[in-house]
Each structure stands twice: as C-alpha cells, then as structure tokens.
Amino acid sequence: ATLKPRQVDVSKRIQGAGISPSGKRVVFQARGEVFSVPAEHGVTRNLTRSSGHAERHAAWSPDGKWIVYHDDGTGEYELTIRAADGSGEERTLTSEGYGYGYDIHWSPDSKKLAFADQAMQMQLFDLDTGKLTVVDQGRYMFHGRLQGFVMNWSPDSRWLTWARSSMSRNLAIFLYDTREGQRHQLTSGYHADDQPVFEPDGKYLYYKANRTFRPMYSDLDNSWIYANSTNVVAVPL
C-alpha cells in the first residue's frame, strides 16, 4: 500500500521559508518539495512535484523572477533554478556533486549565488558564466553552525562577506572581491568577530565582536567570568 500514490499534508513539515521581493508570496520547503504560497490572495503552487527526490533551501531572486534550490534529482545535490511563477522547466546549473548545500544567498543584482556545502567550502556560482568557484574553506566550523551560516553581499554585488574560524579558532571576518577574484581577511581572529553585514549604502561594514573584557568573580565557583563582551563594530569602506 505504501507504493501507491497518496496525498500528504505537509503543512506541519515546513523546514524553510523566504518572502518574495514584492511581499505578495512566500516560498516554502516541505517534505522535499518547493511551494509558492500567496500572502493573502491567490493559489498555492507546488513548483517541483518531484516525490522521487528532494529540493532544499529554496531562495527567491531579488528581481522576483527566479527561485533556486539544491536538488538531488541527479543522484547528487546540484544548484537548480526555475521561474518563480512556475512556468517552464527547471534547469540544473551545476554538475559538481558538491554534496549537501546550505542556505543560498543571491547577490542584489540576481546574477550570483553563494552558499556553504557539507565540506565547509564557501561556494560562489556565476549565472552569466556558469562557473562554480570555491572562495574559501572553513576550518573548525561544525555543521550545526553551517545550518544557520550567512554570507552577505555588498549593495553593488561586487563584495561578499562572511565569518569563519581562523587559525586561532576564533571567528574572523572575510571579504571576497568577485571582480578581482581575491579573498581578504578583514579581522585578525584575535577576538571573536561574527555576523558581518553591509549597510544599504555600502559605506560601512557592521559586525559583532567580543572585545569588551570586564572580568567578574563568580559567586558560585572559584573562577572569573566575562559577561556582556559583545560590541557592534562599524568599519568605513
């Protein structure tokens, strides 16, 4: 009986969501399918209809035209794209077999995609050239952190930033210049720096840094604690 086609309620199996640029629809991932759901009026669309394989981490392009996701229909997870309105056929973008991929981050101009894979590699895909590039390699990053790993783009879509473990095992901030194809380490890793993001005008890079040390002696055991060490740092660009 389990081999017969059957309908399944996936409303309680939602694993990810993303709002469309217009704010009128939401893309959901549930039970290995990708759904486009109206915020108020309209129909719910199952965009993939592929019970034999799984699509994960769907992301809506900033121009509203495309939805991209990781799809294991070839036997390996590959970047796959389709029209956001459900028209036409999906198109497989890569053939690298990079393994499991995490959240996909579109560049503001809707021409590039960035994500981390199961080997802790930061991958960059260029839609114009069809090239997949490894821009960095995580060191001591565990996979629980990868599940919420964020890569942020500059407003002009040239620069990509993220935080990963450095040689000191503290998190450091990194930048990648897509025009020159070069990676730069912005912070030393002496302090723990995390969650970098460009401000909308592209004039500053903000991130969180554990840099304030006011040790207090514990009431419960013979040790010092360092509470409230986190600061917000602004770097002029």
N, C-alpha and C positions, 0 to 999 in steps of 0.2 A: 504493500500500500504506500510505502514511503517513496517509491519510484514514480508514482503517478503525479502529474502536475497538480498543484494546490495553491490556493491563495494564503498569504501570510500577512498578518498585521505587524508592520514594522515600526509603528508609532512609538513603541517602548524600547526600540533598539537603535535609536539615533546616536551616532558617535561623533558627528561633526557638523558644523553649520557655517554658512557665510552669506552675508547680505549683498544683494546686487547693488551696483553703483547708484541706481535710481531709487533704491529703498523699497521698491514695489514687490520684490520677490526674494526668496531665500533658497539657497541650495543646501540640501541635507544629504548626508551619507548615512545609510541604514542597511544593515544586513548585506553589505557588499554592492548596493545599488546607489545611484545618484538621482535625487529627486529635486525638481524645481517647484517650489510651493509659493502661492501668492500671499502677500502680507494681508490682503483683505478680499479683493475680488479676483476671480479667475479660476483656472483649473490647475490641479496638481499633475505634474508630468513626471513619469518615470523616464529619465533621459537615457538610461543604459539598457534596461531589460535584458540582463545577462546573468541568469541564475547559475550558469556554469563557471563563472569566475567573479572576482571581486574588484571593485573600484573603491579607492580610498583617498581621503584628503582632497576632496574637490575644492577648487578655488575659482572664483569669478574674476574675469579680467577687468581692469579699471575702466576700459571703454565699453563694458557691458556686452560685448559681442561673443565671448568665448567662456567656456568652462573647461578647466584642465584638471586631471586627476592621475593617480597611479593605477594602472590596470594590469592584472596578471593573466590576461587572456592568452598571451603568447607562451605561457609557462614561466615567465619571469616578469616582475613588475617593470613596466615601462611608462614613460610620460605619454598621456593620451589626451587629445583635445577634441571638442565638438562644439557646434554652435549652441549658444545659450538658449535659443528658442526651440531647440530640439530638432531642427530641420537638418537634412543631410545625414551623412555617415560620420562616425567618429574616425579620427586619424591618429595612428600611432606615431609619435615624434622621435622616439629613441629606439635603439637596438643594442643597448649596452649591457642589459642584465645586471643592473646595479644593486639588485636586492630590494629589500623593503625601503620605501621612501617616506619621509615625514612631511609635515606641512609645507605647501608650495606657496612661495611669495612672488607675486607678479611685480615687475617694475612699473612705475607710474605710466609709462608710455605703452604698456601692454605688448612689449617686444621681447622681454626676457623673463626667465623663470629661475628661481633659486630655491634649493631645498637641501636638507641633510639626509644621508642614507644610513643604512644599518652599519656600515663600516666607519661611521663618524666622519665621512667626507662631505664637505660643502660643495654642492654641485651647482653649476650655472648653465642654463640652456638658452641659446640664442635662436629665436624663432626665425629670424631673417636668414641666418647661415645654416641652421640645423645642427650646430655644433654643441656638444656637451663637454664642459670643462670642469675639472676638479680645481677649485680655487683655494682650498685649504683642507687640512686634516686634523680632526680633533685628537687630543692626546689622552686625557684621563676622564673624558666625558662618559658618564654612564647613560644607558638607554632611557632611564626614567626622565632624565633631563632632555633628551632628544625629543621626547613626546611633546614637550612644550617649547622646543627650540625655535627662536625667532631670528630672522635675518631681515634687516630694514634697508630700504632704498632711499637714496637722496632724491629730492623733487625732480631733478633733471635726468634721472635714471642712469647716471654715469657711475655713481658710487654705491657700493653695497657694504653694510657693516654688520658685525655680529660679535659675540663674546665667546671665547673658548678657553680651556685650561692652557696655561703657558708652561714653561719649563719649571717654574716654581710651584706648579699645581694650583696657583691662584688663577682666577679668570682674568683675562686681558682683552682689550678691545682691538679688533682688527678692521681694516678697510680694504676693499678691493676696487681697483680702478678698471672698469670694463673697457675703457678706451685704450689704455696702455697695457692692459693685461698684467698688472702688477699688484701684489698684496703688500700691505703696510701694517705693521704693528703699532698701534697708537699709544698704548699704555704699557708700562714695563712688566706688569704682573707682580710687582712688589706688594701692591694692595689688590684686593679682590674687586674688580670692576665688572659691571654686568648691565644688560638691557640697554644697549645704545640705540638711539633713535635720532634721526634728523628732524629739525624743526621745519615747519612747512615752507619757509622762505629759503631754506638751505644755507642759512648764515651760521648756524650753531649745530653742534652735535651734543646731545644730552645723554648722560648715563649715570647709573648709580654706582657709588664707590664706598667701600668700607674704609674710611680714612680718619675717623674721629675716635681717639682712644682715651677714655676716661675710666680707668680701672676702679672697680669697687670690690671690697672684700665681701665674700659670701657669708650670709647668716647661717647657712646650713652645713657648709664644709670648709675645710682649710684651703681655699683657692680664691683667685681673683677672677672676676667676670668683666667682660667688656660689652656693655649694653648700648644700644642705640648708636652704633658706629657708622651707620649708612648716611651718606650725603648725596645730594644731587649735584652733579658737576656739569658745567656748560663750557664747551670748547669752541672758540671762534674759528670759523673756517674761512 
